[in-house]
Amino acid sequence: MEGPSQQRVVVGVNGSLNSLVALRRAGAEARLSGRRLLAVLVWTRTGAGSRAPDPGRVPHTARSAATRLLTAVLNDVFAAAAGDLHVDGLAIAGRSAGETLVRVAQRDGDLLVVGAGRRRGRGPWRSPVARHCLAHASCPVLTVPPSPLQLDLEAMTRRRGLRRAGRDDVRRDAFRALTGDQLSGGDI
């Protein structure tokens, strides 16, 4: 059996607020268990149809853009507090995020962490990615619900009627402004 330093917490990241909350929780899980943290950003090539993209044929600009986004997200979340946590990043092309995350998180002792997504009416929190991971992963899967701050912000933006295009920037800025205070350490 592998020791804790060889075991991993694998987390899906896409830059959304849900994935940032999941990333913080995955970091906390990795610290508590002494595991390595592997943040995975999966992108799909537009127009690729049902075939998985061939990594050799993915344009260099798409690969470098995904790597830059992943680096920026990891720096935003862990730059000041990585300390004893070993963080790796993987930007990878895949047919779907759920399928690719399940393929990456298949070692003995892996823990897969994904954002649960939004609640639709009174239905479950799970996103399509989370549903796929829960159904197909060979390791434990932790789904992380949205932050209460995000839910409050979404309710506020709906009431104020802000345009859809501006909401993501407002949410991201609010999350970054609040992560140092309300979402630090044991609060996640």
trRosetta pair geometry for C-beta under 8 A, 3 or more apart (Angstrom, degrees):
i j d omega theta_ij theta_ji phi_ij phi_ji
1 108 6.9 -116 -137 129 72 137
1 109 7.4 114 -172 -53 89 125
2 6 3.9 -110 -176 86 117 124
2 7 5.5 146 104 -58 118 78
2 107 7.5 3 5 161 156 117
2 108 6.2 146 10 85 111 102
2 109 5.4 -118 62 15 113 152
3 6 5.5 88 57 13 68 99
3 7 7.3 -127 106 -10 35 92
4 7 5.5 -55 -143 31 38 113
4 33 6.0 -161 -147 150 115 76
4 34 3.8 44 140 93 140 112
4 35 5.7 -102 -176 -71 78 60
5 34 6.5 -55 -67 150 61 98
5 35 7.6 179 -111 -124 20 35
5 36 6.9 62 -174 -40 50 95
5 86 8.0 57 -153 21 81 147
6 36 7.6 -13 -143 0 14 118
6 109 7.5 70 97 79 81 148
7 33 7.2 -74 94 136 128 121
7 35 4.6 -71 98 -117 89 105
7 36 7.3 164 87 22 42 79
7 107 7.5 -173 -130 111 57 121
7 108 7.9 -77 -108 107 93 64
7 109 3.6 -91 -117 140 113 125
7 110 6.8 -163 -165 -75 78 40
7 111 7.9 52 160 -5 107 88
8 30 8.0 -15 -164 -112 46 108
8 35 5.6 148 -120 173 16 113
8 36 5.0 -38 -107 72 77 90
8 37 7.3 131 -161 -109 77 16
8 38 5.0 7 -171 -1 130 115
8 105 7.5 -136 93 -122 114 79
8 107 6.6 74 26 54 110 133
8 109 7.4 102 24 109 57 89
8 110 5.2 -7 66 -116 88 81
8 111 7.5 -152 104 33 53 67
9 26 5.0 164 142 -170 122 89
9 27 8.0 -176 90 -74 143 23
9 29 5.1 141 -118 97 151 111
9 30 4.3 -121 23 -72 135 92
9 33 7.3 126 -51 52 115 129
9 35 5.0 114 -21 99 88 133
9 36 7.3 -168 24 88 70 42
9 37 5.2 -23 66 -110 100 66
9 38 7.1 171 81 26 47 70
9 110 7.6 146 -99 -163 25 62
9 111 4.9 -20 -116 67 72 103
9 113 6.1 20 177 -9 98 119
10 26 7.9 -87 94 -149 16 136
10 38 4.8 -20 -107 72 70 106
10 40 6.1 14 -173 -9 94 122
10 101 6.8 153 135 -163 120 84
10 104 5.8 165 -155 114 147 108
10 105 4.0 -147 51 -86 151 108
10 110 5.7 6 -3 -169 114 113
10 111 7.1 173 25 82 70 47
10 112 5.1 -24 72 -108 101 66
10 113 7.0 170 85 22 47 73
11 19 7.9 130 155 -165 100 81
11 22 5.7 165 -162 135 113 99
11 23 5.5 136 133 -103 148 58
11 26 3.7 -68 -65 -63 139 170
11 37 6.9 -10 7 -167 115 93
11 38 7.2 160 22 84 68 54
11 39 5.4 -26 69 -111 97 63
11 40 6.9 168 80 22 42 78
11 112 7.6 150 -87 -165 39 49
11 113 4.3 -21 -103 69 88 103
11 114 7.2 170 -152 -75 60 44
12 19 6.4 -92 112 -128 73 108
12 22 7.0 -7 63 114 72 149
12 40 5.7 -40 -104 73 52 94
12 41 7.9 111 -165 -97 57 36
12 42 6.9 -35 -141 6 99 107
12 97 6.0 85 -154 173 135 113
12 101 4.9 -39 -73 -94 114 140
12 112 7.8 33 -22 -175 94 92
12 113 7.5 -154 17 92 70 58
12 114 4.8 21 31 -111 120 87
12 115 7.3 -106 80 9 102 81
12 129 6.3 -153 121 160 169 140
12 133 7.8 -127 -20 -63 137 147
13 19 4.8 124 -137 166 48 125
13 20 7.8 71 -138 -74 92 48
13 22 7.6 -160 -87 81 65 109
13 23 5.6 48 -96 -75 110 120
13 39 4.9 16 -11 -175 138 102
13 40 6.6 149 21 68 84 38
13 41 5.0 -52 81 -78 91 81
13 70 6.5 107 93 -122 131 82
13 73 5.6 152 173 118 134 157
14 19 4.9 159 34 -31 71 162
14 41 6.4 132 -94 -137 48 83
14 42 7.7 -45 -83 49 97 69
14 97 7.2 -38 -64 -112 125 149
15 19 6.5 28 27 64 21 133
15 20 7.6 19 -165 -51 25 97
15 41 7.9 47 -29 -125 86 121
15 69 5.7 -60 -64 -179 128 115
15 73 5.7 -121 -95 -78 67 127
15 172 8.0 -7 164 -110 85 129
16 19 4.8 92 55 10 80 100
16 20 7.0 -140 97 -7 42 87
16 115 7.1 -112 86 36 115 170
16 168 7.8 -75 -123 -141 75 106
17 20 5.5 -54 -146 35 35 113
17 21 6.4 35 155 -18 67 102
17 146 7.0 48 113 -141 107 99
17 147 7.1 -94 161 22 109 110
17 150 5.0 150 136 -111 142 133
17 171 5.2 -85 -43 152 138 118
17 172 6.6 -139 -66 -86 91 58
17 175 5.1 -170 -123 -63 102 151
18 21 5.9 -55 -152 36 31 109
18 22 6.4 29 151 -16 65 108
18 115 3.3 101 151 -175 101 150
18 116 7.2 -130 -159 47 121 52
18 117 6.2 34 -144 -90 165 34
18 118 7.7 -106 -69 -46 137 68
18 127 7.6 109 138 -38 161 140
18 144 7.6 152 -174 90 76 94
18 146 5.5 -61 -99 -93 86 85
18 150 7.4 146 -69 162 64 173
19 22 5.3 -51 -145 40 37 114
19 23 6.1 46 151 -27 66 102
19 73 7.8 -24 115 -158 113 147
19 115 5.1 -91 -74 -23 49 133
20 23 5.4 -47 -145 32 32 116
20 24 6.7 35 153 -18 62 100
20 73 6.9 -133 -96 -157 88 103
20 76 7.7 -47 -130 102 120 124
20 77 6.3 -168 -153 -81 85 121
20 175 6.1 91 87 157 151 147
20 179 7.7 -84 154 -90 123 135
21 24 5.8 -51 -152 34 33 111
21 25 6.5 30 151 -16 64 107
21 115 6.5 92 64 -110 96 104
21 144 5.7 -167 119 132 97 127
21 146 6.4 129 29 -141 161 42
21 147 4.9 -159 -100 -40 139 97
21 150 7.2 -86 -42 -18 140 140
21 183 7.3 -102 -117 -150 81 141
21 188 6.9 -172 -164 -143 74 112
22 25 5.6 -57 -148 40 33 111
22 26 6.1 37 152 -22 67 106
22 113 5.4 162 -179 143 96 99
22 114 6.0 -21 -147 -178 154 17
22 115 4.2 -110 -34 -62 131 74
22 144 4.3 167 -99 44 74 134
23 26 5.6 -51 -144 36 30 113
23 27 6.5 36 153 -21 62 103
23 39 6.2 28 -126 -115 108 119
23 73 7.0 -164 -72 156 172 112
23 74 7.9 -134 -170 -97 140 59
23 77 5.3 -55 118 -131 127 173
23 113 8.0 144 -86 107 30 126
24 27 5.6 -52 -153 33 31 115
24 28 6.6 32 150 -18 63 103
24 77 6.1 -137 -74 -157 78 118
24 179 7.4 -154 -83 -148 144 112
24 183 6.2 8 160 154 171 114
24 188 4.7 -120 122 -133 113 169
25 28 5.6 -52 -152 35 35 112
25 29 6.4 36 150 -18 67 104
25 113 6.2 -170 95 -167 102 140
25 142 7.2 -143 131 127 125 130
25 144 4.7 171 29 -105 159 145
25 188 4.9 -140 -81 147 72 111
26 29 5.6 -52 -147 37 34 113
26 30 6.3 36 153 -21 66 105
26 37 6.0 115 136 -139 101 110
26 39 7.5 137 94 -88 148 80
26 113 4.0 -169 -84 57 103 155
26 142 7.9 162 -88 72 75 127
27 30 5.7 -53 -145 35 30 111
27 31 6.4 32 155 -19 64 105
27 37 5.8 6 -101 -99 60 158
27 77 7.1 -174 -31 146 149 119
27 78 6.5 -174 -113 -88 146 111
27 85 6.0 16 -158 -149 90 161
27 87 7.5 -13 -109 -89 99 116
28 31 5.8 -53 -149 35 31 112
28 32 6.3 29 155 -18 64 108
28 185 7.7 103 -107 -173 116 30
28 186 7.6 127 -142 -104 136 40
28 188 5.6 176 -19 79 147 110
29 32 5.9 -57 -146 38 29 110
29 33 6.2 2 164 3 66 115
29 35 7.4 -17 127 45 81 123
29 111 6.3 -115 148 100 140 150
29 113 6.6 169 28 -65 149 140
29 142 7.0 173 -75 27 159 166
30 33 6.4 -72 -140 50 24 93
30 34 7.8 -104 172 75 56 6
30 35 4.7 -102 -137 74 71 86
30 36 6.7 -43 -152 130 122 10
30 37 4.1 -65 -62 -64 168 95
30 85 5.9 83 105 -142 120 104
30 86 7.9 -128 163 53 130 66
31 34 7.8 25 -176 -68 24 36
31 84 6.8 90 -130 87 92 104
31 85 5.5 -54 -77 -83 89 106
33 111 7.7 107 31 -1 165 143
35 109 7.6 -176 -111 150 122 105
35 111 7.2 133 57 22 174 111
36 86 4.7 -48 -124 88 83 113
36 87 7.8 167 -174 -89 72 23
36 88 6.5 23 164 2 115 109
37 85 6.1 13 1 176 126 107
37 86 6.7 164 24 87 76 55
37 87 4.7 -21 74 -109 112 69
37 88 7.0 171 90 27 57 65
38 88 5.0 -16 -110 71 72 102
38 89 7.6 157 -161 -95 56 21
38 90 6.2 12 -178 0 100 115
38 104 7.4 -151 123 156 136 123
39 70 6.5 157 114 -162 114 102
39 73 7.4 -164 164 99 149 117
39 74 5.9 -176 42 -83 158 108
39 87 6.7 14 -7 -170 109 98
39 88 7.2 -176 25 90 70 49
39 89 4.9 -22 68 -110 99 73
39 90 7.2 171 86 26 50 68
40 89 7.8 162 -83 -162 33 53
40 90 4.8 -16 -110 70 74 102
40 91 7.9 158 -161 -88 50 29
40 92 6.5 -26 -162 20 96 113
40 100 7.3 -167 155 126 133 105
40 101 6.1 156 85 -106 142 79
40 104 5.5 140 -95 75 158 171
41 66 5.5 176 112 -177 124 96
41 69 6.4 155 -158 93 163 107
41 70 4.3 -131 -4 -80 140 111
41 73 7.7 136 -72 31 128 143
41 89 7.3 9 1 -173 102 98
41 90 7.3 -179 28 92 65 52
41 91 4.7 -15 67 -111 106 75
41 92 7.4 146 78 23 55 63
42 92 5.8 -27 -107 75 68 84
42 93 7.5 96 -160 -143 66 14
42 94 4.7 -37 -158 34 114 122
42 96 7.7 37 137 135 143 28
42 97 4.3 158 69 -115 133 69
42 100 4.4 142 -116 71 140 147
42 101 6.7 -97 -28 -47 140 82
43 62 6.6 -161 110 173 144 104
43 66 4.9 -120 -9 -95 138 133
43 91 7.2 9 1 -175 108 91
43 92 7.8 165 25 85 69 36
43 93 6.0 -44 73 -107 77 61
43 94 7.6 117 59 30 31 72
44 48 6.3 -130 175 29 89 135
44 53 6.9 166 -152 -21 53 122
44 93 7.1 105 -110 -160 33 74
44 94 6.6 -63 -83 79 76 54
44 95 6.6 48 -116 -157 111 21
44 96 7.1 10 -72 -87 130 37
44 97 8.0 -90 -35 -45 103 73
45 48 4.1 95 78 -53 97 124
45 53 4.3 114 -1 -91 122 132
45 58 6.1 -138 -73 -116 123 88
45 62 6.9 33 -103 -177 83 171
45 93 6.4 19 -33 -152 96 122
48 51 6.0 -117 162 71 88 77
48 52 7.6 8 154 -162 135 13
48 53 5.2 -68 -126 -72 151 85
48 95 7.5 -141 110 -116 131 67
50 95 7.2 28 -177 -148 46 126
51 95 7.3 -134 133 -98 22 112
52 93 7.6 125 173 127 82 91
52 94 6.2 -34 -145 -154 104 47
52 95 4.2 -76 -94 -46 77 100
53 57 6.9 -140 -177 73 82 95
53 58 5.4 63 157 -75 130 103
53 93 4.1 -75 76 157 129 131
53 94 7.2 -78 32 -51 96 8
53 95 7.4 175 -2 -70 70 57
54 57 4.2 52 77 18 106 110
54 58 7.2 -165 84 -30 52 76
55 58 5.7 -36 -146 6 37 117
55 92 7.8 -45 -99 -154 118 73
55 93 5.6 172 -95 40 71 120
58 62 5.5 -104 172 74 96 125
58 63 5.5 105 115 -53 118 102
58 93 4.9 -154 -76 -55 150 154
59 62 4.8 92 67 3 88 101
59 63 7.2 -163 95 -3 48 86
60 63 5.7 -60 -150 41 35 111
60 64 6.0 27 157 -15 71 110
61 64 5.9 -57 -141 42 29 105
61 65 6.1 33 157 -23 65 108
62 65 5.8 -54 -144 36 28 111
62 66 6.4 27 156 -17 63 106
62 93 7.7 56 123 -86 124 113
63 66 6.0 -57 -151 36 29 109
63 67 6.4 27 153 -17 64 108
63 91 6.8 131 -161 112 63 121
63 93 7.5 -59 -90 -43 86 107
64 67 5.5 -53 -144 39 35 113
64 68 6.2 39 155 -22 66 103
65 68 5.7 -52 -147 35 31 111
65 69 6.4 31 154 -19 64 105
66 69 5.8 -53 -148 36 32 111
66 70 6.3 30 155 -17 65 107
66 91 3.9 145 127 -172 107 131
67 70 5.8 -55 -146 38 31 110
67 71 6.2 32 155 -19 65 107
67 89 7.8 116 -143 122 68 126
67 91 4.6 -130 -77 19 61 152
68 71 5.7 -56 -146 38 30 112
68 72 6.2 30 156 -20 65 107
69 72 5.8 -56 -148 36 29 111
69 73 6.4 28 155 -19 65 106
69 91 7.7 114 58 -108 90 131
70 73 5.8 -54 -147 36 30 110
70 74 6.3 26 157 -15 65 108
70 89 4.7 137 150 -176 124 133
70 90 7.8 -136 -159 64 162 23
70 91 4.9 -142 -11 -67 145 106
71 74 6.0 -58 -146 40 28 108
71 75 6.2 28 156 -18 64 109
71 89 6.7 -170 -76 62 57 171
72 75 5.8 -57 -146 39 29 111
72 76 6.2 32 155 -22 64 106
73 76 5.7 -54 -148 34 30 112
73 77 6.4 12 161 -6 65 111
74 77 6.2 -65 -143 45 28 100
74 78 5.7 -30 179 32 68 113
74 87 6.1 155 -157 146 122 139
74 89 5.6 -95 -42 -70 149 129
75 78 7.1 -78 -117 58 17 72
75 79 4.6 39 -171 -64 63 113
76 79 6.9 21 -72 -8 9 112
76 176 6.6 -70 -167 -114 120 106
77 179 7.4 -103 -119 -179 64 156
78 81 6.1 -103 -150 67 54 72
78 82 4.3 67 165 -75 106 90
78 85 6.9 -109 -147 82 129 133
78 87 5.8 105 102 -32 174 164
79 82 7.1 -8 -117 -21 10 106
81 85 8.0 38 127 18 72 127
81 184 7.9 159 -57 -146 167 102
82 85 5.2 -115 -168 62 62 99
82 87 6.0 -90 -138 1 117 125
90 104 7.0 164 89 -135 152 144
92 100 6.1 175 100 -176 120 135
92 104 7.4 161 31 -71 159 129
94 97 6.9 122 80 -88 127 32
94 99 6.3 -176 166 83 122 96
94 100 3.2 -46 -120 -68 172 134
94 103 7.7 -180 -125 35 134 134
95 99 5.7 -13 68 66 98 146
95 100 7.3 163 40 -47 61 97
96 99 4.4 82 63 12 96 107
96 100 6.7 -173 83 -7 47 89
96 129 7.7 -169 159 -103 95 79
96 132 7.0 -156 125 -119 131 178
97 100 6.0 -64 -146 42 27 107
97 101 6.1 26 159 -20 66 110
97 129 4.7 -27 93 -114 116 123
98 101 5.9 -56 -144 36 26 109
98 102 6.4 26 158 -17 63 107
98 128 6.7 -107 -33 131 138 74
98 129 4.3 -167 -65 -141 91 56
98 130 7.7 -99 -103 -11 111 16
98 131 7.4 -33 -116 69 152 63
98 132 2.9 63 165 77 151 139
98 133 5.4 -127 -146 -42 88 74
98 136 7.4 97 154 41 103 126
99 102 6.0 -58 -151 36 27 110
99 103 6.5 27 152 -19 63 108
99 132 6.5 -64 -50 164 58 142
99 136 7.7 -7 -109 87 56 158
100 103 5.5 -55 -149 36 34 113
100 104 6.4 30 154 -18 67 105
101 104 5.8 -55 -145 37 32 108
101 105 6.0 4 164 4 68 113
101 112 6.2 106 157 -153 107 125
101 114 6.8 68 162 -77 167 120
101 129 7.1 70 13 -174 142 103
101 133 5.8 -33 96 -94 126 115
101 137 7.8 -41 117 -89 91 111
102 105 6.4 -66 -134 53 25 92
102 106 7.2 57 159 -64 56 96
102 112 7.5 4 -96 -107 51 164
102 132 6.9 -107 -32 137 128 94
102 133 5.8 -168 -68 -117 93 64
102 136 4.8 -5 -130 105 159 108
102 137 5.0 -131 -123 -88 90 68
102 138 7.6 100 -171 0 88 75
103 106 6.5 -36 -167 -24 28 124
105 110 4.5 174 -166 149 80 144
105 111 7.7 -72 -158 90 127 16
105 112 4.1 102 139 -79 172 107
105 137 6.2 -11 93 -142 116 112
105 138 8.0 178 114 50 76 76
105 139 5.4 -106 149 37 100 134
106 110 6.8 24 20 24 9 151
106 137 8.0 -147 -89 -156 67 68
106 138 5.4 51 -135 45 77 123
106 139 6.9 -159 -114 -21 29 109
107 110 4.7 108 60 -38 81 112
107 139 7.5 19 64 -67 51 139
109 139 7.7 -22 80 -131 16 123
110 139 4.2 -63 80 -110 91 170
111 139 6.3 -139 -93 148 27 120
111 140 5.4 -21 -123 75 77 100
111 141 7.9 156 -171 -97 61 25
111 142 6.3 22 172 -6 106 112
112 133 5.8 -150 128 -170 140 126
112 137 5.3 -119 24 -136 150 153
112 139 5.6 122 -13 82 98 110
112 140 7.1 -179 29 94 75 48
112 141 4.7 -25 75 -109 104 74
112 142 7.1 175 89 24 50 68
113 141 7.7 161 -86 -162 28 56
113 142 4.7 -17 -108 68 76 104
113 143 8.0 164 -156 -87 53 24
113 144 6.4 31 -175 -22 97 115
114 127 7.5 -122 147 49 116 112
114 129 5.8 -152 -169 121 141 106
114 130 4.8 -177 105 -93 128 79
114 133 5.4 144 -6 25 149 161
114 141 6.8 -14 16 -169 105 103
114 142 7.6 154 25 82 58 55
114 143 5.8 -25 74 -111 83 69
114 144 7.2 -172 93 19 33 84
115 127 6.6 36 98 0 84 135
115 129 7.8 45 59 75 78 125
115 130 7.0 -106 88 -59 45 119
115 143 7.4 36 150 -161 15 71
115 144 5.6 -53 -112 67 48 91
115 146 7.3 50 -167 -76 106 66
116 125 3.8 17 148 130 124 117
116 126 5.5 -71 -162 -90 76 45
116 127 6.5 149 160 -9 29 85
116 130 5.5 54 -125 -84 44 170
116 143 4.2 86 -85 163 90 106
116 144 5.9 -149 -16 75 92 33
116 145 4.7 -26 38 -92 141 50
116 146 7.0 -110 61 -25 95 65
117 125 6.0 150 68 161 73 66
117 126 6.0 49 37 165 117 20
117 127 2.9 141 -51 -58 137 93
117 128 7.8 88 -64 8 159 53
117 129 7.6 143 -52 41 118 91
117 130 6.1 -134 -5 7 107 128
117 146 7.7 -44 129 -44 13 101
118 125 7.3 -125 142 -151 11 65
118 127 7.6 68 21 -80 58 91
118 146 6.7 22 -94 -28 60 139
118 154 7.9 149 -120 -128 124 171
119 122 7.6 -1 169 -130 115 15
119 123 6.4 166 -168 70 72 66
119 124 7.3 -133 -124 127 77 20
119 125 5.3 -42 -76 -96 80 63
120 123 4.6 -5 69 46 86 124
125 130 7.8 -23 110 82 81 163
125 143 7.0 146 95 142 116 128
125 145 5.3 -66 -153 -111 161 91
125 146 7.7 -156 -155 -1 117 84
126 130 4.2 -137 -153 93 86 122
126 131 4.9 108 143 -60 128 80
126 134 7.0 -50 -133 -2 145 141
126 143 6.2 -44 -101 -149 86 159
127 130 4.7 96 47 9 74 101
127 131 7.0 -134 93 -6 38 87
128 131 5.6 -51 -143 36 32 114
128 132 6.3 33 157 -20 64 104
129 132 5.9 -55 -151 35 29 110
129 133 6.4 26 153 -16 64 108
130 133 5.7 -56 -145 39 32 111
130 134 6.2 32 157 -19 67 107
130 141 7.6 141 -157 160 72 130
130 143 4.9 67 -152 -116 129 121
131 134 5.9 -56 -146 38 28 110
131 135 6.2 19 158 -14 63 113
132 135 6.0 -65 -148 41 27 107
132 136 5.9 -20 171 17 67 119
133 136 6.7 -80 -130 53 20 83
133 137 5.0 24 -176 -37 68 120
133 141 5.0 145 136 -130 106 144
133 143 8.0 150 78 -77 124 95
134 137 6.9 -20 -94 17 14 108
134 141 5.3 -139 -91 76 60 151
134 143 7.1 -21 -64 -45 116 124
137 140 7.7 -37 117 88 129 6
137 141 5.0 123 44 -56 153 115
146 150 4.5 -103 172 76 111 133
146 151 5.7 127 103 -50 121 89
147 150 4.4 100 61 -2 86 100
147 151 7.2 -154 95 -3 50 81
147 175 7.5 133 37 -118 150 100
147 183 6.5 -41 -120 -95 139 126
148 151 5.5 -51 -149 37 39 113
148 152 6.3 42 152 -19 68 103
149 152 5.7 -53 -148 37 32 112
149 153 6.2 32 153 -19 65 107
149 174 7.2 -166 154 139 112 112
149 175 7.3 138 106 -101 126 67
149 178 5.8 -167 -171 116 165 164
149 182 6.3 111 -54 103 140 149
149 183 7.4 -89 13 -54 139 112
150 153 5.6 -55 -146 38 32 111
150 154 6.3 34 154 -20 66 104
150 171 6.5 49 -135 -154 87 111
150 175 7.0 17 -81 -83 95 108
151 154 5.7 -51 -146 35 31 111
151 155 6.5 31 154 -18 63 104
152 155 5.8 -56 -151 36 31 111
152 156 6.3 31 152 -19 65 108
153 156 5.6 -55 -147 37 32 113
153 157 6.3 28 157 -17 67 105
153 170 7.3 -180 179 126 119 100
153 171 5.7 133 123 -110 142 79
153 174 5.5 155 -109 91 148 162
154 157 5.9 -55 -143 38 30 106
154 158 6.4 32 156 -20 64 105
154 167 7.8 57 -117 -170 67 125
154 171 7.5 25 -69 -95 75 122
155 158 5.8 -54 -149 34 30 111
155 159 6.5 28 154 -18 64 106
156 159 5.8 -57 -150 36 31 109
156 160 6.3 16 158 -8 66 110
157 160 5.9 -60 -141 46 32 103
157 162 4.6 -61 -161 34 90 122
157 167 5.2 101 170 -121 156 104
157 170 6.4 142 -93 88 131 146
157 171 7.7 -58 -29 -59 151 92
158 161 7.5 30 177 -71 31 40
162 166 5.4 -104 170 81 109 115
162 167 5.6 133 104 -75 118 83
162 170 6.7 -5 152 -3 165 157
163 166 5.0 77 68 14 88 103
163 167 7.3 -143 95 -26 45 86
164 167 5.8 -47 -151 11 35 119
165 168 7.6 -60 -178 21 31 99
166 169 5.8 -62 -162 42 52 109
166 170 5.9 51 146 -23 81 109
167 170 5.6 -59 -146 39 33 111
167 171 6.1 32 158 -19 70 106
168 171 5.7 -52 -144 37 31 111
168 172 6.2 29 158 -18 65 108
169 172 5.8 -55 -143 38 29 109
169 173 6.2 27 158 -16 65 109
170 173 6.0 -58 -146 39 27 108
170 174 6.2 25 156 -18 64 110
171 174 5.8 -59 -146 39 28 109
171 175 6.2 29 156 -21 65 107
172 175 5.7 -54 -147 35 30 112
172 176 6.4 27 156 -16 64 106
173 176 5.9 -56 -148 38 30 109
173 177 6.3 29 154 -20 64 109
174 177 5.7 -57 -147 37 31 111
174 178 6.2 11 160 -6 66 115
175 178 6.1 -72 -144 46 26 99
175 179 6.1 41 160 -47 68 101
175 183 8.0 1 -162 4 77 154
176 179 6.1 -35 -136 6 28 115
178 181 6.0 -77 -161 51 56 96
178 182 5.0 -19 174 32 101 114
178 183 6.4 77 125 -3 89 106
179 182 7.6 -72 -109 57 18 73
179 183 4.8 -52 -134 59 57 119
179 184 7.0 100 160 -62 60 76
180 184 6.2 17 -170 -56 31 123
181 184 6.8 -96 173 -5 3 112
182 187 6.5 -149 162 144 50 162
183 187 5.6 -140 -137 93 30 121
183 188 5.6 55 -172 -70 81 102
184 187 6.1 58 59 25 42 117
184 188 7.8 -80 164 -21 4 104
185 188 7.6 157 86 10 27 90
